[in-house]
Amino acid sequence: MLYAFGFERVGVVVGDLYFIDPDPSPGQETPERGVRLELRVFERGELTGTIYAARPLTIARPLWRVDLLQDADAAPRTFDRTHHHPEFHGWDPGPRVFVEELTRDPLVWLTDKLTHLESLLKETRIAPEDIPAADAEALRTAAPEITDTVRRLLDRVWSGELGRPPGDAGPQATSMRVSWL
C-alpha cells in the first residue's frame, strides 16, 4: 500500500514493507516488516492535453527515510530494527542510524521530525533554501495526518494484512523487498 502527501516541491510517501537484507548486521539476519516513510522531491509535469487532462506527476529522488521495522516474527510494537537514513547518495541510502528515542516512541519522534523540517534538513545536509518555506509549513500542518497514516499502516502490518512476503517466497530466500518504496 502506498500513500503520498505532496506539497509544492517536496512530499512524503509512506508504505508497508517486508524486507530480507542480503547483507544484514549481526543479530538482524531474519526478515523485517513494518512501514517506510520517505521525504521526496515531487515534480509536476506540464499538461499534455486540454485543461481537463490529468497532470503527469513524478515522485522523484529521496531526501530522507525512516524505517519503522521490526523482526517479522516479533510481537507487535517491538520496533527492534527501527532506524532512519539521514543521508542519500543519489537513490541509495546512507547507513542505518539507530536512535533510542526513535525505537522507544517512533510516532512521537516522527511527528517531531516532520514538524521541524529545518532541523531535519540540517541532518540531511540539504540546504533549507532548497525547500520552499511554504512546504515546511505545509508539512508541519500535515504532520498529524501523516503520522496517523503511519499508525494505521503499522496496525495493518501487525494484524498480518500488510508487510508480508509474496506467497511464492520460499524459506531459503536470502534477499527480498516487497514494497512500493
Biotite code that builds the C-alpha atoms (Angstrom):
import biotite.structure as struc

atoms = struc.array([
    struc.Atom([0.000, 0.000, 0.000], chain_id="A", res_id=1, res_name="MET", atom_name="CA", element="C"),
    struc.Atom([1.296, 3.466, -0.838], chain_id="A", res_id=2, res_name="LEU", atom_name="CA", element="C"),
    struc.Atom([0.215, 6.865, 0.446], chain_id="A", res_id=3, res_name="TYR", atom_name="CA", element="C"),
    struc.Atom([1.558, 10.160, -0.895], chain_id="A", res_id=4, res_name="ALA", atom_name="CA", element="C"),
    struc.Atom([1.337, 13.664, 0.555], chain_id="A", res_id=5, res_name="PHE", atom_name="CA", element="C"),
    struc.Atom([2.527, 16.213, -1.997], chain_id="A", res_id=6, res_name="GLY", atom_name="CA", element="C"),
    struc.Atom([3.348, 19.843, -1.396], chain_id="A", res_id=7, res_name="PHE", atom_name="CA", element="C"),
    struc.Atom([4.946, 22.407, -3.704], chain_id="A", res_id=8, res_name="GLU", atom_name="CA", element="C"),
    struc.Atom([8.408, 20.849, -4.247], chain_id="A", res_id=9, res_name="ARG", atom_name="CA", element="C"),
    struc.Atom([8.637, 18.050, -1.693], chain_id="A", res_id=10, res_name="VAL", atom_name="CA", element="C"),
    struc.Atom([6.309, 15.472, -0.297], chain_id="A", res_id=11, res_name="GLY", atom_name="CA", element="C"),
    struc.Atom([6.100, 12.386, 1.842], chain_id="A", res_id=12, res_name="VAL", atom_name="CA", element="C"),
    struc.Atom([5.448, 8.841, 0.705], chain_id="A", res_id=13, res_name="VAL", atom_name="CA", element="C"),
    struc.Atom([4.509, 6.074, 3.126], chain_id="A", res_id=14, res_name="VAL", atom_name="CA", element="C"),
    struc.Atom([4.124, 2.360, 2.540], chain_id="A", res_id=15, res_name="GLY", atom_name="CA", element="C"),
    struc.Atom([4.300, -1.057, 4.131], chain_id="A", res_id=16, res_name="ASP", atom_name="CA", element="C"),
    struc.Atom([7.461, -3.109, 3.735], chain_id="A", res_id=17, res_name="LEU", atom_name="CA", element="C"),
    struc.Atom([8.667, -6.700, 4.009], chain_id="A", res_id=18, res_name="TYR", atom_name="CA", element="C"),
    struc.Atom([12.440, -6.969, 3.729], chain_id="A", res_id=19, res_name="PHE", atom_name="CA", element="C"),
    struc.Atom([15.167, -9.594, 3.820], chain_id="A", res_id=20, res_name="ILE", atom_name="CA", element="C"),
    struc.Atom([18.526, -7.843, 3.972], chain_id="A", res_id=21, res_name="ASP", atom_name="CA", element="C"),
    struc.Atom([21.124, -9.508, 1.712], chain_id="A", res_id=22, res_name="PRO", atom_name="CA", element="C"),
    struc.Atom([23.923, -8.172, 3.956], chain_id="A", res_id=23, res_name="ASP", atom_name="CA", element="C"),
    struc.Atom([22.419, -7.970, 7.461], chain_id="A", res_id=24, res_name="PRO", atom_name="CA", element="C"),
    struc.Atom([24.164, -6.627, 10.515], chain_id="A", res_id=25, res_name="SER", atom_name="CA", element="C"),
    struc.Atom([24.856, -9.197, 13.253], chain_id="A", res_id=26, res_name="PRO", atom_name="CA", element="C"),
    struc.Atom([21.631, -10.077, 15.055], chain_id="A", res_id=27, res_name="GLY", atom_name="CA", element="C"),
    struc.Atom([19.472, -8.827, 12.170], chain_id="A", res_id=28, res_name="GLN", atom_name="CA", element="C"),
    struc.Atom([19.546, -11.870, 9.892], chain_id="A", res_id=29, res_name="GLU", atom_name="CA", element="C"),
    struc.Atom([15.798, -12.583, 9.996], chain_id="A", res_id=30, res_name="THR", atom_name="CA", element="C"),
    struc.Atom([13.178, -10.887, 7.781], chain_id="A", res_id=31, res_name="PRO", atom_name="CA", element="C"),
    struc.Atom([11.892, -7.450, 8.728], chain_id="A", res_id=32, res_name="GLU", atom_name="CA", element="C"),
    struc.Atom([8.466, -5.908, 8.328], chain_id="A", res_id=33, res_name="ARG", atom_name="CA", element="C"),
    struc.Atom([6.942, -2.539, 9.044], chain_id="A", res_id=34, res_name="GLY", atom_name="CA", element="C"),
    struc.Atom([6.394, 0.859, 7.472], chain_id="A", res_id=35, res_name="VAL", atom_name="CA", element="C"),
    struc.Atom([8.754, 3.032, 5.447], chain_id="A", res_id=36, res_name="ARG", atom_name="CA", element="C"),
    struc.Atom([8.381, 6.810, 5.128], chain_id="A", res_id=37, res_name="LEU", atom_name="CA", element="C"),
    struc.Atom([10.425, 8.938, 2.754], chain_id="A", res_id=38, res_name="GLU", atom_name="CA", element="C"),
    struc.Atom([10.716, 12.669, 2.240], chain_id="A", res_id=39, res_name="LEU", atom_name="CA", element="C"),
    struc.Atom([10.975, 13.022, -1.544], chain_id="A", res_id=40, res_name="ARG", atom_name="CA", element="C"),
    struc.Atom([11.224, 15.640, -4.247], chain_id="A", res_id=41, res_name="VAL", atom_name="CA", element="C"),
    struc.Atom([7.917, 15.903, -6.147], chain_id="A", res_id=42, res_name="PHE", atom_name="CA", element="C"),
    struc.Atom([7.679, 17.210, -9.691], chain_id="A", res_id=43, res_name="GLU", atom_name="CA", element="C"),
    struc.Atom([4.596, 18.349, -11.600], chain_id="A", res_id=44, res_name="ARG", atom_name="CA", element="C"),
    struc.Atom([4.697, 17.852, -15.341], chain_id="A", res_id=45, res_name="GLY", atom_name="CA", element="C"),
    struc.Atom([3.091, 20.079, -17.912], chain_id="A", res_id=46, res_name="GLU", atom_name="CA", element="C"),
    struc.Atom([-0.425, 19.381, -19.065], chain_id="A", res_id=47, res_name="LEU", atom_name="CA", element="C"),
    struc.Atom([-0.235, 17.325, -22.234], chain_id="A", res_id=48, res_name="THR", atom_name="CA", element="C"),
    struc.Atom([-3.797, 17.744, -23.401], chain_id="A", res_id=49, res_name="GLY", atom_name="CA", element="C"),
    struc.Atom([-6.654, 20.057, -22.640], chain_id="A", res_id=50, res_name="THR", atom_name="CA", element="C"),
    struc.Atom([-7.109, 21.922, -19.412], chain_id="A", res_id=51, res_name="ILE", atom_name="CA", element="C"),
    struc.Atom([-9.044, 18.833, -18.247], chain_id="A", res_id=52, res_name="TYR", atom_name="CA", element="C"),
    struc.Atom([-6.127, 16.450, -18.843], chain_id="A", res_id=53, res_name="ALA", atom_name="CA", element="C"),
    struc.Atom([-4.570, 14.574, -15.953], chain_id="A", res_id=54, res_name="ALA", atom_name="CA", element="C"),
    struc.Atom([-1.281, 16.183, -14.929], chain_id="A", res_id=55, res_name="ARG", atom_name="CA", element="C"),
    struc.Atom([1.830, 13.983, -15.021], chain_id="A", res_id=56, res_name="PRO", atom_name="CA", element="C"),
    struc.Atom([3.334, 13.651, -11.548], chain_id="A", res_id=57, res_name="LEU", atom_name="CA", element="C"),
    struc.Atom([6.770, 12.361, -10.608], chain_id="A", res_id=58, res_name="THR", atom_name="CA", element="C"),
    struc.Atom([7.789, 11.272, -7.155], chain_id="A", res_id=59, res_name="ILE", atom_name="CA", element="C"),
    struc.Atom([11.491, 11.879, -7.597], chain_id="A", res_id=60, res_name="ALA", atom_name="CA", element="C"),
    struc.Atom([14.647, 11.434, -5.559], chain_id="A", res_id=61, res_name="ARG", atom_name="CA", element="C"),
    struc.Atom([14.629, 10.674, -1.840], chain_id="A", res_id=62, res_name="PRO", atom_name="CA", element="C"),
    struc.Atom([15.945, 13.180, 0.668], chain_id="A", res_id=63, res_name="LEU", atom_name="CA", element="C"),
    struc.Atom([15.418, 11.284, 3.953], chain_id="A", res_id=64, res_name="TRP", atom_name="CA", element="C"),
    struc.Atom([13.982, 7.951, 5.083], chain_id="A", res_id=65, res_name="ARG", atom_name="CA", element="C"),
    struc.Atom([12.695, 6.387, 8.279], chain_id="A", res_id=66, res_name="VAL", atom_name="CA", element="C"),
    struc.Atom([12.045, 2.649, 8.539], chain_id="A", res_id=67, res_name="ASP", atom_name="CA", element="C"),
    struc.Atom([9.719, 1.603, 11.360], chain_id="A", res_id=68, res_name="LEU", atom_name="CA", element="C"),
    struc.Atom([10.797, -2.027, 11.159], chain_id="A", res_id=69, res_name="LEU", atom_name="CA", element="C"),
    struc.Atom([10.978, -4.995, 13.438], chain_id="A", res_id=70, res_name="GLN", atom_name="CA", element="C"),
    struc.Atom([11.811, -8.674, 13.235], chain_id="A", res_id=71, res_name="ASP", atom_name="CA", element="C"),
    struc.Atom([8.990, -10.186, 11.162], chain_id="A", res_id=72, res_name="ALA", atom_name="CA", element="C"),
    struc.Atom([8.418, -12.844, 13.840], chain_id="A", res_id=73, res_name="ASP", atom_name="CA", element="C"),
    struc.Atom([8.433, -10.449, 16.808], chain_id="A", res_id=74, res_name="ALA", atom_name="CA", element="C"),
    struc.Atom([5.387, -9.350, 18.728], chain_id="A", res_id=75, res_name="ALA", atom_name="CA", element="C"),
    struc.Atom([3.783, -6.091, 17.509], chain_id="A", res_id=76, res_name="PRO", atom_name="CA", element="C"),
    struc.Atom([5.305, -2.793, 18.621], chain_id="A", res_id=77, res_name="ARG", atom_name="CA", element="C"),
    struc.Atom([8.779, -4.234, 19.162], chain_id="A", res_id=78, res_name="THR", atom_name="CA", element="C"),
    struc.Atom([10.491, -1.732, 16.813], chain_id="A", res_id=79, res_name="PHE", atom_name="CA", element="C"),
    struc.Atom([13.779, -3.589, 17.304], chain_id="A", res_id=80, res_name="ASP", atom_name="CA", element="C"),
    struc.Atom([15.050, -2.618, 13.829], chain_id="A", res_id=81, res_name="ARG", atom_name="CA", element="C"),
    struc.Atom([13.596, 0.876, 13.620], chain_id="A", res_id=82, res_name="THR", atom_name="CA", element="C"),
    struc.Atom([16.105, 3.350, 12.199], chain_id="A", res_id=83, res_name="HIS", atom_name="CA", element="C"),
    struc.Atom([16.457, 6.260, 9.803], chain_id="A", res_id=84, res_name="HIS", atom_name="CA", element="C"),
    struc.Atom([18.709, 7.252, 6.928], chain_id="A", res_id=85, res_name="HIS", atom_name="CA", element="C"),
    struc.Atom([19.644, 10.940, 7.205], chain_id="A", res_id=86, res_name="PRO", atom_name="CA", element="C"),
    struc.Atom([21.738, 10.773, 4.034], chain_id="A", res_id=87, res_name="GLU", atom_name="CA", element="C"),
    struc.Atom([21.163, 9.615, 0.498], chain_id="A", res_id=88, res_name="PHE", atom_name="CA", element="C"),
    struc.Atom([23.763, 9.299, -2.223], chain_id="A", res_id=89, res_name="HIS", atom_name="CA", element="C"),
    struc.Atom([21.614, 9.596, -5.316], chain_id="A", res_id=90, res_name="GLY", atom_name="CA", element="C"),
    struc.Atom([18.977, 6.901, -4.880], chain_id="A", res_id=91, res_name="TRP", atom_name="CA", element="C"),
    struc.Atom([20.942, 4.833, -2.339], chain_id="A", res_id=92, res_name="ASP", atom_name="CA", element="C"),
    struc.Atom([20.559, 5.475, 1.377], chain_id="A", res_id=93, res_name="PRO", atom_name="CA", element="C"),
    struc.Atom([23.484, 6.009, 3.680], chain_id="A", res_id=94, res_name="GLY", atom_name="CA", element="C"),
    struc.Atom([23.949, 3.660, 6.639], chain_id="A", res_id=95, res_name="PRO", atom_name="CA", element="C"),
    struc.Atom([21.164, 2.862, 9.076], chain_id="A", res_id=96, res_name="ARG", atom_name="CA", element="C"),
    struc.Atom([21.149, 5.223, 12.043], chain_id="A", res_id=97, res_name="VAL", atom_name="CA", element="C"),
    struc.Atom([19.578, 3.837, 15.203], chain_id="A", res_id=98, res_name="PHE", atom_name="CA", element="C"),
    struc.Atom([18.260, 6.382, 17.709], chain_id="A", res_id=99, res_name="VAL", atom_name="CA", element="C"),
    struc.Atom([16.974, 5.390, 21.147], chain_id="A", res_id=100, res_name="GLU", atom_name="CA", element="C"),
    struc.Atom([14.084, 7.896, 21.045], chain_id="A", res_id=101, res_name="GLU", atom_name="CA", element="C"),
    struc.Atom([13.006, 6.554, 17.646], chain_id="A", res_id=102, res_name="LEU", atom_name="CA", element="C"),
    struc.Atom([12.909, 2.972, 18.922], chain_id="A", res_id=103, res_name="THR", atom_name="CA", element="C"),
    struc.Atom([11.206, 3.929, 22.194], chain_id="A", res_id=104, res_name="ARG", atom_name="CA", element="C"),
    struc.Atom([8.369, 6.015, 20.711], chain_id="A", res_id=105, res_name="ASP", atom_name="CA", element="C"),
    struc.Atom([8.626, 6.161, 16.914], chain_id="A", res_id=106, res_name="PRO", atom_name="CA", element="C"),
    struc.Atom([5.428, 8.094, 16.225], chain_id="A", res_id=107, res_name="LEU", atom_name="CA", element="C"),
    struc.Atom([6.336, 10.902, 18.639], chain_id="A", res_id=108, res_name="VAL", atom_name="CA", element="C"),
    struc.Atom([9.866, 11.032, 17.165], chain_id="A", res_id=109, res_name="TRP", atom_name="CA", element="C"),
    struc.Atom([8.462, 11.072, 13.617], chain_id="A", res_id=110, res_name="LEU", atom_name="CA", element="C"),
    struc.Atom([5.959, 13.837, 14.374], chain_id="A", res_id=111, res_name="THR", atom_name="CA", element="C"),
    struc.Atom([8.771, 15.926, 15.848], chain_id="A", res_id=112, res_name="ASP", atom_name="CA", element="C"),
    struc.Atom([10.912, 15.445, 12.730], chain_id="A", res_id=113, res_name="LYS", atom_name="CA", element="C"),
    struc.Atom([8.056, 16.328, 10.367], chain_id="A", res_id=114, res_name="LEU", atom_name="CA", element="C"),
    struc.Atom([7.099, 19.452, 12.317], chain_id="A", res_id=115, res_name="THR", atom_name="CA", element="C"),
    struc.Atom([10.697, 20.705, 12.444], chain_id="A", res_id=116, res_name="HIS", atom_name="CA", element="C"),
    struc.Atom([11.755, 20.382, 8.808], chain_id="A", res_id=117, res_name="LEU", atom_name="CA", element="C"),
    struc.Atom([14.533, 22.949, 9.215], chain_id="A", res_id=118, res_name="GLU", atom_name="CA", element="C"),
    struc.Atom([16.410, 20.786, 11.749], chain_id="A", res_id=119, res_name="SER", atom_name="CA", element="C"),
    struc.Atom([15.697, 17.654, 9.704], chain_id="A", res_id=120, res_name="LEU", atom_name="CA", element="C"),
    struc.Atom([17.251, 19.311, 6.654], chain_id="A", res_id=121, res_name="LEU", atom_name="CA", element="C"),
    struc.Atom([20.398, 20.119, 8.645], chain_id="A", res_id=122, res_name="LYS", atom_name="CA", element="C"),
    struc.Atom([20.779, 16.396, 9.416], chain_id="A", res_id=123, res_name="GLU", atom_name="CA", element="C"),
    struc.Atom([20.372, 15.525, 5.745], chain_id="A", res_id=124, res_name="THR", atom_name="CA", element="C"),
    struc.Atom([22.806, 18.221, 4.581], chain_id="A", res_id=125, res_name="ARG", atom_name="CA", element="C"),
    struc.Atom([20.121, 19.699, 2.341], chain_id="A", res_id=126, res_name="ILE", atom_name="CA", element="C"),
    struc.Atom([20.154, 23.491, 2.298], chain_id="A", res_id=127, res_name="ALA", atom_name="CA", element="C"),
    struc.Atom([16.944, 24.866, 3.865], chain_id="A", res_id=128, res_name="PRO", atom_name="CA", element="C"),
    struc.Atom([16.633, 27.321, 0.970], chain_id="A", res_id=129, res_name="GLU", atom_name="CA", element="C"),
    struc.Atom([16.258, 24.313, -1.369], chain_id="A", res_id=130, res_name="ASP", atom_name="CA", element="C"),
    struc.Atom([12.840, 23.630, 0.179], chain_id="A", res_id=131, res_name="ILE", atom_name="CA", element="C"),
    struc.Atom([10.219, 26.385, -0.108], chain_id="A", res_id=132, res_name="PRO", atom_name="CA", element="C"),
    struc.Atom([9.094, 27.853, 3.214], chain_id="A", res_id=133, res_name="ALA", atom_name="CA", element="C"),
    struc.Atom([5.526, 27.031, 2.182], chain_id="A", res_id=134, res_name="ALA", atom_name="CA", element="C"),
    struc.Atom([6.480, 23.328, 2.023], chain_id="A", res_id=135, res_name="ASP", atom_name="CA", element="C"),
    struc.Atom([7.928, 23.420, 5.527], chain_id="A", res_id=136, res_name="ALA", atom_name="CA", element="C"),
    struc.Atom([4.690, 24.954, 6.814], chain_id="A", res_id=137, res_name="GLU", atom_name="CA", element="C"),
    struc.Atom([2.515, 22.525, 4.828], chain_id="A", res_id=138, res_name="ALA", atom_name="CA", element="C"),
    struc.Atom([4.499, 19.570, 6.157], chain_id="A", res_id=139, res_name="LEU", atom_name="CA", element="C"),
    struc.Atom([4.217, 20.893, 9.709], chain_id="A", res_id=140, res_name="ARG", atom_name="CA", element="C"),
    struc.Atom([0.444, 21.225, 9.274], chain_id="A", res_id=141, res_name="THR", atom_name="CA", element="C"),
    struc.Atom([0.100, 17.752, 7.713], chain_id="A", res_id=142, res_name="ALA", atom_name="CA", element="C"),
    struc.Atom([2.345, 16.005, 10.274], chain_id="A", res_id=143, res_name="ALA", atom_name="CA", element="C"),
    struc.Atom([-0.546, 14.713, 12.433], chain_id="A", res_id=144, res_name="PRO", atom_name="CA", element="C"),
    struc.Atom([-2.321, 13.287, 9.369], chain_id="A", res_id=145, res_name="GLU", atom_name="CA", element="C"),
    struc.Atom([0.896, 11.700, 8.091], chain_id="A", res_id=146, res_name="ILE", atom_name="CA", element="C"),
    struc.Atom([1.669, 10.204, 11.496], chain_id="A", res_id=147, res_name="THR", atom_name="CA", element="C"),
    struc.Atom([-1.890, 8.866, 11.735], chain_id="A", res_id=148, res_name="ASP", atom_name="CA", element="C"),
    struc.Atom([-1.446, 7.220, 8.326], chain_id="A", res_id=149, res_name="THR", atom_name="CA", element="C"),
    struc.Atom([1.772, 5.589, 9.553], chain_id="A", res_id=150, res_name="VAL", atom_name="CA", element="C"),
    struc.Atom([-0.016, 4.352, 12.688], chain_id="A", res_id=151, res_name="ARG", atom_name="CA", element="C"),
    struc.Atom([-2.870, 2.851, 10.639], chain_id="A", res_id=152, res_name="ARG", atom_name="CA", element="C"),
    struc.Atom([-0.402, 1.122, 8.306], chain_id="A", res_id=153, res_name="LEU", atom_name="CA", element="C"),
    struc.Atom([1.515, -0.276, 11.276], chain_id="A", res_id=154, res_name="LEU", atom_name="CA", element="C"),
    struc.Atom([-1.731, -1.681, 12.685], chain_id="A", res_id=155, res_name="ASP", atom_name="CA", element="C"),
    struc.Atom([-2.373, -3.431, 9.359], chain_id="A", res_id=156, res_name="ARG", atom_name="CA", element="C"),
    struc.Atom([1.186, -4.799, 9.283], chain_id="A", res_id=157, res_name="VAL", atom_name="CA", element="C"),
    struc.Atom([0.828, -6.119, 12.842], chain_id="A", res_id=158, res_name="TRP", atom_name="CA", element="C"),
    struc.Atom([-2.512, -7.737, 12.013], chain_id="A", res_id=159, res_name="SER", atom_name="CA", element="C"),
    struc.Atom([-0.797, -9.634, 9.171], chain_id="A", res_id=160, res_name="GLY", atom_name="CA", element="C"),
    struc.Atom([-2.743, -7.876, 6.405], chain_id="A", res_id=161, res_name="GLU", atom_name="CA", element="C"),
    struc.Atom([0.247, -5.882, 5.058], chain_id="A", res_id=162, res_name="LEU", atom_name="CA", element="C"),
    struc.Atom([4.024, -6.155, 5.153], chain_id="A", res_id=163, res_name="GLY", atom_name="CA", element="C"),
    struc.Atom([4.031, -9.805, 4.084], chain_id="A", res_id=164, res_name="ARG", atom_name="CA", element="C"),
    struc.Atom([6.253, -11.819, 1.766], chain_id="A", res_id=165, res_name="PRO", atom_name="CA", element="C"),
    struc.Atom([4.791, -12.974, -1.527], chain_id="A", res_id=166, res_name="PRO", atom_name="CA", element="C"),
    struc.Atom([3.019, -16.328, -1.402], chain_id="A", res_id=167, res_name="GLY", atom_name="CA", element="C"),
    struc.Atom([5.691, -17.987, -3.542], chain_id="A", res_id=168, res_name="ASP", atom_name="CA", element="C"),
    struc.Atom([8.643, -16.918, -1.367], chain_id="A", res_id=169, res_name="ALA", atom_name="CA", element="C"),
    struc.Atom([10.495, -19.942, -0.107], chain_id="A", res_id=170, res_name="GLY", atom_name="CA", element="C"),
    struc.Atom([12.159, -20.110, 3.315], chain_id="A", res_id=171, res_name="PRO", atom_name="CA", element="C"),
    struc.Atom([15.585, -20.154, 1.639], chain_id="A", res_id=172, res_name="GLN", atom_name="CA", element="C"),
    struc.Atom([15.286, -16.592, 0.254], chain_id="A", res_id=173, res_name="ALA", atom_name="CA", element="C"),
    struc.Atom([18.391, -14.563, 1.073], chain_id="A", res_id=174, res_name="THR", atom_name="CA", element="C"),
    struc.Atom([17.239, -11.215, -0.304], chain_id="A", res_id=175, res_name="SER", atom_name="CA", element="C"),
    struc.Atom([13.808, -9.716, -0.818], chain_id="A", res_id=176, res_name="MET", atom_name="CA", element="C"),
    struc.Atom([11.946, -6.418, -0.747], chain_id="A", res_id=177, res_name="ARG", atom_name="CA", element="C"),
    struc.Atom([8.178, -6.285, -1.074], chain_id="A", res_id=178, res_name="VAL", atom_name="CA", element="C"),
    struc.Atom([7.067, -2.653, -1.107], chain_id="A", res_id=179, res_name="SER", atom_name="CA", element="C"),
    struc.Atom([6.321, 0.353, -3.269], chain_id="A", res_id=180, res_name="TRP", atom_name="CA", element="C"),
    struc.Atom([9.263, 2.103, -1.627], chain_id="A", res_id=181, res_name="LEU", atom_name="CA", element="C"),
])
